[in-house]
């Protein structure tokens, strides 16, 4: 059983940018419900940033660092949880 997190949650090659959320950004073992919960967190974080009308451009650029950190941390926790379930 493996887990993977995207190298970047933002595709900056074309405008408008493409943002990855949920299963397009990460895949975890099914034990523990980490994938769905992390995907909901991704969606909430991105929606909050997109709705911020008074914010400067760095807010959207921070999405990648914030959520990739959570994705990598969750990946490790999901793998530990999977090993414990064996």
GUGU-893000 format. One line per 4 residues: their letters; for each residue x negated, y negated, z negated of N, C-alpha, C. Coordinates in nm, 2 decimals. Atoms other than C-alpha are relative to their C-alpha. Example, Ala and Ser with C-alpha at 12.3 -4.5 7.8 and 13.67 -1.06 7.14 Angstrom:
2
as	-0.09:0.12:0.00:-1.23:0.45:-0.78:-0.09:-0.12:0.00  0.09:0.11:0.00:-1.37:0.11:-0.71:0.08:-0.11:-0.08
This chain:
86
xxxx	-0.09:0.12:0.00:0.00:0.00:0.00:-0.09:-0.12:0.00  0.08:0.12:-0.01:-0.14:-0.34:0.09:0.08:-0.12:-0.01  -0.07:0.13:0.00:-0.06:-0.70:0.08:-0.08:-0.10:0.08  0.07:0.10:-0.08:-0.15:-1.00:0.30:0.06:-0.14:-0.02
xxxx	-0.04:0.14:0.00:-0.13:-1.38:0.29:-0.06:-0.07:0.12  0.05:0.07:-0.12:-0.16:-1.60:0.59:-0.12:-0.09:-0.03  0.11:0.09:0.02:-0.48:-1.80:0.63:0.04:-0.14:-0.01  -0.05:0.13:0.01:-0.28:-2.11:0.67:0.16:0.00:0.01
xxxx	-0.14:0.00:0.00:0.09:-2.19:0.60:0.05:-0.11:0.10  -0.04:0.11:-0.10:0.09:-2.48:0.86:-0.08:0.03:0.13  0.06:-0.01:-0.13:0.02:-2.44:1.23:-0.01:-0.15:0.05  0.02:0.14:-0.03:-0.13:-2.78:1.32:-0.04:-0.02:0.15
xxxx	0.04:0.01:-0.14:-0.21:-2.70:1.69:0.09:-0.08:0.08  -0.10:0.07:-0.08:0.11:-2.85:1.82:0.08:-0.09:-0.09  -0.09:0.08:0.08:0.33:-3.13:1.71:0.14:0.02:0.06  0.01:0.00:0.14:0.57:-3.10:1.55:-0.06:0.13:-0.06
xxxx	0.06:-0.11:0.06:0.39:-2.87:1.31:0.10:0.11:-0.03  -0.08:-0.12:0.04:0.52:-2.52:1.24:-0.05:0.04:-0.14  0.03:-0.04:0.14:0.54:-2.42:0.87:0.05:0.14:-0.02  -0.04:-0.13:0.03:0.54:-2.07:0.75:0.06:0.01:-0.14
xxxx	-0.06:-0.02:0.13:0.76:-1.96:0.46:0.05:0.15:-0.01  -0.05:-0.14:0.02:0.86:-1.62:0.31:-0.08:0.10:0.07  0.07:-0.11:-0.06:0.78:-1.31:0.50:-0.10:-0.03:0.12  0.09:0.04:-0.10:0.61:-1.50:0.78:-0.13:-0.05:-0.06
xxxx	0.12:0.05:0.07:0.36:-1.63:0.53:-0.07:0.10:-0.08  0.06:-0.11:0.09:0.30:-1.32:0.31:0.08:0.12:0.00  -0.06:-0.13:0.02:0.38:-0.96:0.26:-0.06:0.07:-0.12  0.04:-0.06:0.12:0.37:-0.78:-0.07:0.06:0.14:-0.01
xxxx	-0.07:-0.12:0.02:0.45:-0.43:-0.19:0.14:-0.02:-0.06  -0.14:0.02:0.04:0.82:-0.39:-0.26:0.03:0.01:-0.15  -0.02:-0.01:0.15:0.78:-0.32:-0.63:-0.01:-0.14:-0.07  0.01:0.12:0.08:0.87:-0.62:-0.85:0.08:-0.11:0.06
xxxx	-0.08:0.11:-0.05:1.07:-0.84:-0.61:-0.08:-0.13:0.03  0.08:0.12:-0.02:0.77:-1.07:-0.56:0.02:-0.07:0.13  -0.01:0.05:-0.13:0.82:-1.12:-0.19:0.12:-0.10:0.02  -0.11:0.08:-0.02:1.17:-1.26:-0.20:-0.01:-0.12:-0.09
xxxx	0.01:0.11:0.09:1.11:-1.48:-0.51:-0.11:-0.10:0.05  0.10:0.09:-0.06:0.79:-1.62:-0.35:0.05:-0.07:0.12  -0.06:0.06:-0.12:0.98:-1.69:-0.03:0.09:-0.11:-0.03  -0.10:0.11:0.04:1.25:-1.88:-0.21:-0.08:-0.12:-0.05
xxxx	0.09:0.11:0.04:0.97:-2.08:-0.38:-0.06:-0.08:0.11  0.06:0.06:-0.12:0.81:-2.15:-0.04:0.11:-0.10:0.06  -0.11:0.08:-0.06:1.15:-2.27:0.10:0.03:-0.12:-0.08  -0.04:0.11:0.09:1.23:-2.49:-0.20:-0.11:-0.11:0.01
xxxx	0.11:0.09:-0.01:0.88:-2.65:-0.19:0.00:-0.08:0.13  0.00:0.06:-0.13:0.90:-2.72:0.18:0.12:-0.10:0.02  -0.12:0.08:-0.01:1.25:-2.85:0.17:-0.01:-0.13:-0.08  0.02:0.12:0.09:1.17:-3.09:-0.12:-0.10:-0.10:0.07
xxxx	0.10:0.08:-0.07:0.87:-3.22:0.08:0.06:-0.07:0.12  -0.06:0.06:-0.12:1.07:-3.27:0.40:0.11:-0.10:-0.03  -0.11:0.09:0.04:1.35:-3.45:0.21:-0.05:-0.13:-0.06  0.06:0.12:0.07:1.11:-3.70:0.05:-0.02:-0.11:0.11
xxxx	0.01:0.10:-0.10:1.17:-4.01:0.26:-0.11:-0.11:-0.03  0.09:0.10:0.04:0.94:-4.24:0.06:-0.14:0.05:-0.02  0.13:-0.06:0.02:0.64:-4.00:0.05:-0.09:-0.03:0.12  0.09:0.02:-0.10:0.33:-4.04:0.25:-0.04:0.14:0.07
xxxx	0.03:-0.12:-0.08:0.19:-3.78:0.50:-0.07:0.11:-0.08  0.08:-0.11:0.08:-0.03:-3.60:0.24:0.10:0.10:-0.07  -0.09:-0.08:0.07:0.28:-3.46:0.08:0.02:0.13:0.08  -0.02:-0.12:-0.08:0.34:-3.22:0.37:-0.13:0.08:0.02
xxxx	0.13:-0.07:-0.01:-0.03:-3.14:0.41:-0.03:0.08:-0.13  0.02:-0.07:0.13:-0.03:-3.03:0.04:0.08:0.13:-0.01  -0.08:-0.13:0.00:0.23:-2.76:0.12:-0.09:0.12:0.02  0.09:-0.12:-0.03:-0.04:-2.53:0.26:-0.08:0.03:-0.13
xxxx	0.08:-0.03:0.11:-0.27:-2.56:-0.04:0.08:0.05:-0.12  -0.08:-0.04:0.11:0.00:-2.53:-0.30:0.06:0.14:0.01  -0.07:-0.13:-0.01:0.19:-2.24:-0.16:-0.10:0.12:0.04  0.09:-0.11:-0.03:-0.11:-2.04:-0.03:-0.07:0.04:-0.13
xxxx	0.05:-0.03:0.13:-0.25:-2.06:-0.38:0.10:0.10:-0.07  -0.11:-0.09:0.06:0.08:-1.91:-0.51:0.01:0.13:0.07  0.00:-0.13:-0.07:0.08:-1.65:-0.24:-0.11:0.09:-0.03  0.12:-0.08:0.04:-0.27:-1.53:-0.32:0.01:0.05:-0.14
xxxx	-0.02:-0.04:0.14:-0.20:-1.52:-0.69:0.11:0.11:-0.01  -0.11:-0.10:0.00:0.13:-1.33:-0.63:-0.05:0.13:0.06  0.05:-0.12:-0.06:-0.05:-1.09:-0.40:-0.07:0.08:-0.10  0.08:-0.08:0.10:-0.29:-0.99:-0.67:0.10:0.06:-0.11
xxxx	-0.10:-0.05:0.10:0.00:-0.96:-0.93:0.08:0.12:0.06  -0.09:-0.10:-0.06:0.21:-0.75:-0.68:-0.08:0.13:0.01  0.08:-0.12:-0.01:-0.08:-0.51:-0.62:-0.03:0.06:-0.14  0.01:-0.06:0.13:-0.14:-0.47:-0.99:0.12:0.07:-0.05
xxxx	-0.13:-0.06:0.04:0.23:-0.41:-1.05:0.02:0.13:0.07  -0.01:-0.12:-0.08:0.23:-0.15:-0.77:-0.08:0.11:-0.06  0.09:-0.10:0.06:-0.07:0.03:-0.92:0.06:0.06:-0.13  -0.06:-0.04:0.13:0.10:0.04:-1.26:0.12:0.09:0.02
xx	-0.12:-0.08:-0.02:0.42:0.19:-1.11:-0.03:0.14:0.05  0.04:-0.13:-0.05:0.22:0.48:-0.97:-0.01:0.09:-0.12
